[in-house]
Amino acid sequence: MTSDPPARLTVFSRAECHLCDDLLDALRPLCEAFGAEIEVIDVDAHPEYGALHGERVPVVCGGETELCQYFLDAAAVRAYLRNFR
């Protein structure tokens, strides 16, 4: 029997960004409740993402879908994560 991989959210972030820290602090318990993983990508360490997002961080994506930016949209994240139950 194989199990499906857990849901994964990607957070585009940067160091020393209080909005990024606040969003991640709010996102972690939600992801724990759904058994989802969080991948944090520092846009300053990855120029390909820095060019895409610029100063527009944090951004939370589920796959290719942008779920929210700057502040956590818990309803949008929950709706996305429900697809993996």
Secondary structure, 3 states (H helix, E strand, C coil): CCCCCCCEEEEEECCCCHHHHHHHHHHHHHHHHHCCEEEEEECCCCHHHHHHHCCCCCEEEECCEEEEECCCCHHHHHHHHHCCC
